[in-house]
Amino acid sequence: MKRSIPVARNNFMRLLAILVLAMSMTIGMPVVSAQQQKKRAPGPAGAEFPEPFPLQNLAIEGNQRIATEKIANVSGLRIGAPVLKSDFDHARIRLMATGAFESVSYQFKPSADNKGYDGTLEVVEVDQIYPYRFEDLPPSDDALRAAIRKQEFLLGDQIPATKEVIDRYVAALQNVVGDKITVVGKLNSDIPGRLMIVFRPNIPRPAVAEVRFTGNQVLPTALLTRTLGEAAIGTAFSDVTMRALLDSSIRPLYEARGRLRVAFPKIEATPAPLIDGVIVKMTVEEGESYSLGDVKFSGVPAADFKDLERAANLQSKDIANFDDVKAAMDRVEHRYQTKGYLHVKTRADRDVNDQAHTVGLTIHIDLGAQYLMGKLDIAGLDINSEPVIRKMWGIKPGAPFEAGYPDAFFKEIRDQEIFDNLGKTRSETNVDEKSHTVNVKLFFTGEPPGQKKRGSGN
């Protein structure tokens, strides 16, 4: 018959076992006096017995746009303050919570004199940042931006479209506009080719149903309404969007007629009576007509200027037609593309004289690297025909590569009727951006590509 151990005895045995275990753990452990503890050097991160020691140095690595001082301030780490691993953990959490970083890591170690810690924060910033604007919010833009600056310690006029950042900005704006309007922030593409974060009331914007113009005389209303309507009708209405569409579609029409100071001082939207949407009415101030002043060039040797003047063919005192200016810049770029400058870019800076109603131009030319002819491969020809084509090819290895030359070469072959029954032709160009060379492969098809003797009458 089994006997049960009394409860009091059971408790006594458990207490005895604990005491024995405690004594066994103590035996063999070093005894550290208070004086020795004071002299002990700080251990590495994650040490078995971490102790707080002063932070002597703090480095920030990986930041590209955000200032080092700002990151250090937001981290909460302070030079001279005692720190442990947990302080760096909290610093990482604070920085990640800003929404400005893809990742944050850290390391810290004893300083050179063993009297403190040296720490490093390694950050990877969010790559994509965008400008932001406000729409239909009651306070002025200045007041709204001031409210954001009071709580934003890291970012400037361009911000990431992360949830943390947008939520933080929305909260700051909500405090300013009050409870009657619910503020939202979203990445917006209303302006063609330009993404932007827009903070606005959480109500849908009406669609543009019709566009109208008033004040125009130089250009007919039908042309203006048709041109803008193609871009605007059906889009969500906002003043910013309409001005962007006016600049991209209507302004070029006026600048082609020398009206450089065309303005759209008033944009009004009223509900459309028969359909869901708004009628947008634009007032136009067409301004005076401007003529071309001096046309100059920069970015290339002065010896090229005469040839560039002939290629551009822009005459002073002519109406300042910026369609013609764009065509002239295209001709200038083509001139250098035929000399191997495949990535040449041009831009025109304006010098507007409002008193004389003239506009001078300086066309800046960025040549970029010059590309040379590399290897020529030919496919689809027999051993008799290939040497003929290779001899006709006009760009020698190491000579500047002429953009568009392969197509012109095929045209010359067809015009000269080098082959009977020549089928489809095509070319492949392989541009090596490191060596700045261009390898070309020509493809011929035919049945068969027999050589036709010139002058034989066949």
Phi, psi and omega per residue, in radians:
M1 nan 2.193 -3.103
K2 -1.344 2.457 3.137
R3 -1.872 2.492 3.092
S4 -1.582 2.471 3.104
I5 -1.400 2.335 3.134
P6 -1.041 2.603 -3.089
V7 -1.050 -0.752 -3.099
A8 -1.073 -0.751 3.134
R9 -1.155 -0.687 3.120
N10 -1.028 -0.781 3.132
N11 -1.124 -0.671 3.135
F12 -1.115 -0.717 -3.134
M13 -1.143 -0.694 3.120
R14 -1.114 -0.745 3.141
L15 -1.110 -0.716 3.132
L16 -1.090 -0.726 -3.141
A17 -1.106 -0.689 3.137
I18 -1.133 -0.734 3.140
L19 -1.114 -0.742 3.128
V20 -1.092 -0.752 3.135
L21 -1.097 -0.715 3.137
A22 -1.118 -0.723 3.132
M23 -1.144 -0.712 -3.125
S24 -1.146 -0.587 3.122
M25 -1.260 -0.517 -3.113
T26 -1.322 -0.628 -3.110
I27 -1.097 2.243 3.101
G28 1.620 -0.241 3.107
M29 -1.407 2.413 -3.120
P30 -1.173 2.480 3.083
V31 -1.652 2.115 -3.074
V32 -1.932 2.098 3.126
S33 -1.322 2.885 3.109
A34 -1.080 -0.643 3.140
Q35 -1.161 -0.708 3.105
Q36 -1.149 -0.639 3.128
Q37 -1.091 -0.632 -3.141
K38 -1.167 -0.575 -3.093
K39 -1.477 -0.210 -3.054
R40 -1.113 2.360 3.115
A41 -1.337 2.652 3.120
P42 -1.099 2.451 3.136
G43 -1.504 2.925 3.109
P44 -1.212 2.901 -3.141
A45 -0.988 2.352 3.120
G46 1.401 0.247 -3.138
A47 -1.080 2.756 -3.083
E48 -1.130 -0.605 3.124
F49 -2.124 1.270 -3.110
P50 -1.147 2.453 3.099
E51 -2.273 2.558 3.094
P52 -1.304 2.248 3.028
F53 -2.324 2.756 -3.086
P54 -1.103 2.512 3.014
L55 -1.429 1.955 -3.068
Q56 -1.585 -0.627 -3.136
N57 -2.451 2.505 3.084
L58 -2.350 2.064 3.113
A59 -1.874 2.526 3.062
I60 -2.016 2.214 -3.118
E61 -2.209 2.569 3.043
G62 1.674 -0.218 -3.113
N63 -1.341 2.406 3.138
Q64 -1.955 -0.797 -3.071
R65 -1.845 -0.630 -3.024
I66 -1.503 2.300 -3.069
A67 -1.124 2.514 3.129
T68 -1.005 -0.738 -3.106
E69 -1.082 -0.673 -3.132
K70 -1.154 -0.734 -3.139
I71 -1.125 -0.756 3.128
A72 -1.074 -0.727 3.142
N73 -1.107 -0.785 -3.105
V74 -1.204 -0.516 -3.122
S75 -1.095 -0.486 -3.091
G76 1.464 -0.070 3.107
L77 -1.402 2.348 -3.076
R78 -2.220 2.310 3.090
I79 -1.055 2.286 -3.138
G80 1.654 -0.314 3.141
A81 -1.454 2.499 3.094
P82 -1.191 2.425 -3.081
V83 -2.351 2.696 3.001
L84 -2.251 3.095 3.092
K85 -1.009 -0.641 -3.122
S86 -1.085 -0.555 3.109
D87 -1.138 -0.663 3.084
F88 -1.235 -0.606 3.058
D89 -1.063 -0.789 -3.141
H90 -1.158 -0.634 3.098
A91 -1.085 -0.752 3.115
R92 -1.083 -0.751 -3.141
I93 -1.080 -0.762 -3.131
R94 -1.084 -0.758 -3.112
L95 -1.198 -0.729 3.115
M96 -1.128 -0.557 -3.127
A97 -1.186 -0.298 3.128
T98 -1.251 -0.374 -3.091
G99 1.377 0.095 -3.094
A100 -1.614 -0.131 -3.020
F101 -2.231 2.477 3.015
E102 -1.290 -0.680 3.137
S103 -2.701 2.701 3.061
V104 -2.432 2.237 3.047
S105 -2.301 2.983 -3.099
Y106 -2.621 2.853 2.943
Q107 -2.624 2.586 3.057
F108 -2.581 2.653 -3.039
K109 -2.642 2.913 3.099
P110 -1.058 2.491 3.098
S111 -1.235 2.972 -3.066
A112 -1.047 -0.613 -3.119
D113 -1.604 0.095 3.121
N114 1.048 0.432 3.128
K115 -1.871 0.022 -3.115
G116 -3.008 -2.847 -3.124
Y117 -2.020 2.561 2.884
D118 -1.885 2.194 -3.099
G119 -2.065 2.682 3.092
T120 -2.370 2.255 3.008
L121 -1.839 2.171 3.131
E122 -1.899 2.073 -3.050
V123 -2.090 2.635 2.968
V124 -2.154 1.959 -3.076
E125 -1.288 2.632 3.004
V126 -1.056 2.231 -2.968
D127 -1.240 -0.805 -3.047
Q128 -1.552 2.113 3.040
I129 -2.219 2.717 -3.019
Y130 -2.433 2.632 2.957
P131 -1.211 2.835 3.105
Y132 -2.344 2.726 3.107
R133 -2.562 2.963 -3.139
F134 -1.995 2.605 -3.123
E135 -2.487 2.176 3.038
D136 1.050 0.534 3.031
L137 -1.795 2.392 -2.946
P138 -1.012 -0.837 -3.093
P139 -1.185 2.929 3.102
S140 -1.220 2.809 3.095
D141 -1.035 -0.667 -3.131
D142 -1.101 -0.725 3.141
A143 -1.172 -0.671 3.133
L144 -1.181 -0.743 3.133
R145 -1.179 -0.611 3.100
A146 -1.124 -0.664 3.115
A147 -1.127 -0.656 3.132
I148 -1.226 -0.723 -3.105
R149 -1.094 -0.479 -3.129
K150 -1.153 -0.495 -3.086
Q151 -2.004 -0.010 -3.106
E152 -1.857 1.983 -3.058
F153 -1.888 -0.066 -3.081
L154 -1.997 -0.824 -2.876
L155 -1.719 2.846 -3.129
G156 -1.971 -2.324 -3.073
D157 -1.434 -0.126 3.040
Q158 -2.172 2.350 -2.997
I159 -2.345 2.740 3.030
P160 -1.259 2.681 3.108
A161 -1.602 0.710 3.131
T162 -1.487 2.711 -3.116
K163 -1.036 -0.708 -3.101
E164 -1.081 -0.783 -3.112
V165 -1.187 -0.851 -3.102
I166 -1.102 -0.734 3.114
D167 -1.081 -0.680 -3.141
R168 -1.147 -0.718 3.130
Y169 -1.216 -0.707 3.111
V170 -1.054 -0.734 -3.134
A171 -1.110 -0.707 3.130
A172 -1.152 -0.715 3.137
L173 -1.226 -0.640 -3.139
Q174 -1.073 -0.610 3.105
N175 -1.129 -0.486 -3.111
V176 -1.472 -0.781 -3.030
V177 -1.419 -0.314 3.127
G178 1.581 -3.067 -3.012
D179 -1.502 -0.216 -3.075
K180 -1.287 -0.352 -3.139
I181 -2.144 2.318 3.041
T182 -1.684 2.088 -3.074
V183 -1.567 2.411 3.013
V184 -2.266 2.727 3.084
G185 -2.294 2.264 -3.113
K186 -2.515 2.644 3.022
L187 -1.252 2.276 -2.947
N188 -2.264 2.480 3.136
S189 -2.110 0.493 -3.123
D190 -1.057 -0.681 3.121
I191 -1.443 2.055 -3.049
P192 -0.961 2.267 3.087
G193 1.317 0.163 -3.098
R194 -2.464 1.901 3.070
L195 -1.416 2.471 -3.083
M196 -2.660 2.531 3.049
I197 -1.529 2.207 -3.088
V198 -2.015 2.224 3.034
F199 -1.819 2.152 -3.031
R200 -2.709 3.001 3.066
P201 -1.109 2.621 -3.117
N202 -1.459 1.034 3.046
I203 -2.347 2.517 -3.091
P204 -1.157 2.518 3.081
R205 -1.498 2.496 3.125
P206 -1.229 2.649 3.108
A207 -1.483 2.627 3.078
V208 -1.322 2.103 -3.139
A209 -1.750 -0.492 -3.080
E210 -2.762 2.581 3.071
V211 -2.130 2.513 3.134
R212 -2.400 2.701 3.132
F213 -2.237 2.612 3.013
T214 -2.479 2.613 3.125
G215 1.645 -0.150 -3.113
N216 -1.429 2.478 3.071
Q217 -2.325 -0.705 -3.094
V218 -1.175 -0.744 -3.134
L219 -1.896 2.447 -3.108
P220 -1.225 2.584 -3.131
T221 -1.024 -0.688 -3.106
A222 -1.039 -0.712 3.132
L223 -1.150 -0.758 -3.122
L224 -1.133 -0.821 -3.102
T225 -1.176 -0.647 3.125
R226 -1.182 -0.760 -3.095
T227 -1.159 -0.850 -3.133
L228 -1.246 -0.643 -3.111
G229 -1.036 -0.654 3.138
E230 -1.066 -0.542 -3.117
A231 -1.637 -0.522 -2.922
A232 -1.762 -0.627 -3.011
I233 -1.125 2.249 -3.115
G234 1.692 -0.278 3.109
T235 -1.431 2.741 3.083
A236 -1.220 2.313 -3.058
F237 -1.373 2.347 2.866
S238 -2.724 2.681 -3.129
D239 -1.056 -0.721 -3.120
V240 -1.109 -0.771 -3.135
T241 -1.095 -0.769 -3.111
M242 -1.126 -0.691 3.130
R243 -1.166 -0.646 3.090
A244 -1.129 -0.708 3.126
L245 -1.210 -0.625 3.062
L246 -1.098 -0.738 -3.133
D247 -1.161 -0.612 -3.066
S248 -1.494 -0.428 -3.053
S249 -2.006 -0.666 -3.056
I250 -1.648 -0.726 -3.123
R251 -0.973 -0.757 3.113
P252 -1.042 -0.541 3.100
L253 -1.113 -0.690 3.134
Y254 -1.316 -0.669 -3.130
E255 -1.184 -0.396 3.038
A256 -1.251 -0.183 3.115
R257 -2.043 0.325 3.063
G258 1.369 0.148 -3.110
R259 -1.587 1.337 -3.015
L260 -1.295 -0.410 -3.072
R261 -1.792 0.418 3.087
V262 -1.021 2.428 -3.098
A263 -2.406 2.741 3.121
F264 -2.208 1.386 -2.964
P265 -1.227 -0.359 -3.035
K266 -2.430 2.282 3.051
I267 -2.235 2.138 -3.118
E268 -2.134 2.454 3.085
A269 -2.156 2.241 3.094
T270 -2.252 2.602 -3.129
P271 -1.035 2.385 3.067
A272 -1.291 2.381 -3.021
P273 -1.276 -0.501 -2.990
L274 -1.948 -0.334 -3.123
I275 -2.284 2.857 3.142
D276 -1.366 1.962 -3.112
G277 2.707 -2.966 -3.109
V278 -2.232 2.633 2.984
I279 -1.677 2.181 -3.090
V280 -1.871 2.148 -3.102
K281 -1.975 2.150 -3.123
M282 -1.894 2.321 3.001
T283 -1.631 2.312 -3.096
V284 -1.959 2.301 2.907
E285 -1.970 1.850 -2.951
E286 -1.307 -0.481 3.106
G287 1.318 -3.123 -3.110
E288 -1.460 2.806 3.074
S289 -1.495 2.384 -3.141
Y290 -1.943 2.581 3.063
S291 -1.953 2.838 -3.129
L292 -1.269 2.421 2.971
G293 -1.706 -2.432 3.128
D294 -1.265 2.496 3.070
V295 -1.993 2.082 -3.097
K296 -2.106 2.891 3.126
F297 -2.255 2.633 3.075
S298 -2.581 2.820 3.094
G299 1.690 -0.125 -3.135
V300 -2.332 2.861 3.118
P301 -1.022 2.542 -3.132
A302 -1.051 -0.447 3.124
A303 -1.098 -0.340 -3.139
D304 -1.478 -0.233 -2.938
F305 -1.046 -0.736 -3.111
K306 -1.073 -0.796 3.108
D307 -1.100 -0.661 3.136
L308 -1.162 -0.666 3.095
E309 -1.062 -0.721 3.107
R310 -1.182 -0.704 -3.132
A311 -1.176 -0.741 -3.129
A312 -1.213 -0.741 3.110
N313 0.949 0.835 3.050
L314 -1.846 2.189 -3.030
Q315 -1.849 2.255 3.040
S316 -1.048 2.570 3.140
K317 1.379 -0.137 2.981
D318 -1.265 2.783 3.027
I319 -0.977 2.372 -3.134
A320 -1.291 1.466 -3.126
N321 -1.643 1.899 -3.057
F322 -1.415 -0.130 2.864
D323 -1.190 -0.730 3.088
D324 -1.152 -0.664 3.119
V325 -1.094 -0.747 3.113
K326 -1.094 -0.747 3.124
A327 -1.114 -0.659 3.110
A328 -1.122 -0.717 3.124
M329 -1.153 -0.625 3.071
D330 -1.103 -0.686 3.125
R331 -1.177 -0.655 3.103
V332 -1.120 -0.767 3.119
E333 -1.091 -0.745 -3.137
H334 -1.068 -0.653 -3.135
R335 -1.024 -0.725 -3.123
Y336 -1.433 -0.473 3.060
Q337 -1.101 -0.564 3.092
T338 -1.289 -0.128 3.101
K339 -1.879 0.270 3.064
G340 1.662 -0.042 3.128
Y341 -1.558 1.398 -2.966
L342 -1.209 -0.455 -3.071
H343 -1.900 0.437 -3.126
V344 -1.052 2.457 3.112
K345 -2.301 2.550 3.091
T346 -2.221 2.689 2.991
R347 -2.557 2.649 -3.118
A348 -2.001 2.106 3.026
D349 -1.643 2.375 -3.066
R350 -1.761 2.464 3.007
D351 -2.118 1.631 -2.994
V352 -1.573 2.232 3.054
N353 -1.898 1.750 -3.071
D354 -1.245 -0.385 3.133
Q355 -1.335 -0.762 3.139
A356 -1.559 -0.125 -3.092
H357 0.985 0.854 3.072
T358 -2.238 2.784 3.075
V359 -2.377 2.041 3.035
G360 -1.502 2.679 -3.112
L361 -2.191 2.424 2.900
T362 -2.102 1.979 -3.118
I363 -1.618 1.935 3.133
H364 -1.543 2.351 -3.098
I365 -2.072 2.097 3.054
D366 -1.846 1.795 -3.022
L367 -1.216 -0.675 -2.996
G368 1.266 -2.862 -3.103
A369 -1.362 2.640 3.041
Q370 -1.651 2.306 -3.095
Y371 -1.826 2.418 -3.077
L372 -1.953 2.731 3.110
M373 -1.198 2.291 3.085
G374 -1.744 -2.007 -3.058
K375 -1.762 2.502 3.065
L376 -1.926 2.124 3.040
D377 -1.984 2.532 -3.136
I378 -2.248 2.247 3.140
A379 -2.127 2.475 3.036
G380 1.734 0.000 -3.134
L381 -1.955 2.684 3.111
D382 -1.471 3.103 -3.031
I383 -1.196 -0.302 3.095
N384 -1.512 -0.637 -3.056
S385 -1.436 -0.591 -3.059
E386 -1.043 -0.775 3.130
P387 -1.054 -0.559 3.121
V388 -1.116 -0.806 -3.127
I389 -1.189 -0.721 -3.130
R390 -1.084 -0.635 3.129
K391 -1.225 -0.571 -3.141
M392 -1.284 -0.482 -3.108
W393 -1.022 2.198 -2.915
G394 -1.619 -0.113 -3.105
I395 -1.859 2.013 -3.129
K396 -1.401 2.656 3.070
P397 -0.980 2.321 -3.125
G398 1.572 -0.146 3.093
A399 -1.521 2.719 3.102
P400 -0.968 2.323 3.136
F401 -1.423 2.337 -3.103
E402 -1.721 2.014 3.124
A403 -1.062 2.357 3.135
G404 1.491 -0.058 -3.080
Y405 -1.128 -0.719 -3.141
P406 -0.967 -0.753 3.128
D407 -1.152 -0.723 3.102
A408 -1.119 -0.606 3.128
F409 -1.137 -0.780 3.105
F410 -1.095 -0.676 3.111
K411 -1.086 -0.709 3.125
E412 -1.109 -0.698 3.122
I413 -1.080 -0.746 3.133
R414 -1.193 -0.735 -3.129
D415 -1.091 -0.620 -3.122
Q416 -1.506 -0.078 3.117
E417 0.924 0.885 -3.137
I418 -1.129 -0.646 -3.081
F419 -2.081 2.555 2.898
D420 -1.424 2.534 3.028
N421 0.959 0.685 3.113
L422 -1.233 2.190 -3.137
G423 -1.592 -2.523 -3.113
K424 -1.225 2.534 3.061
T425 -2.257 2.634 3.065
R426 -2.740 2.876 3.141
S427 -2.334 2.657 3.016
E428 -2.156 2.286 3.073
T429 -2.010 2.265 3.137
N430 -1.994 1.878 -3.081
V431 -1.600 2.131 3.086
D432 -1.677 1.870 -3.056
E433 -1.271 -0.343 3.126
K434 -1.396 -0.838 -3.104
S435 -1.580 -0.138 -3.113
H436 0.995 0.821 3.053
T437 -2.172 2.797 3.141
V438 -2.228 2.071 3.026
N439 -1.679 2.421 -3.047
V440 -2.170 2.413 3.024
K441 -2.185 2.212 3.138
L442 -1.808 2.342 3.141
F443 -2.006 2.206 3.101
F444 -2.050 2.481 2.984
T445 -2.324 2.628 3.127
G446 3.117 3.059 -3.084
E447 -2.479 1.593 -0.393
P448 -1.493 2.979 3.134
P449 -1.418 1.029 -3.104
G450 -1.219 2.544 -3.102
Q451 -1.348 2.334 3.100
K452 -1.704 2.217 -3.105
K453 -1.355 2.122 -3.140
R454 -1.264 2.436 3.119
G455 1.441 0.069 -3.110
S456 -1.579 -0.234 -3.128
G457 1.498 -0.016 3.132
N458 -1.452 nan nan
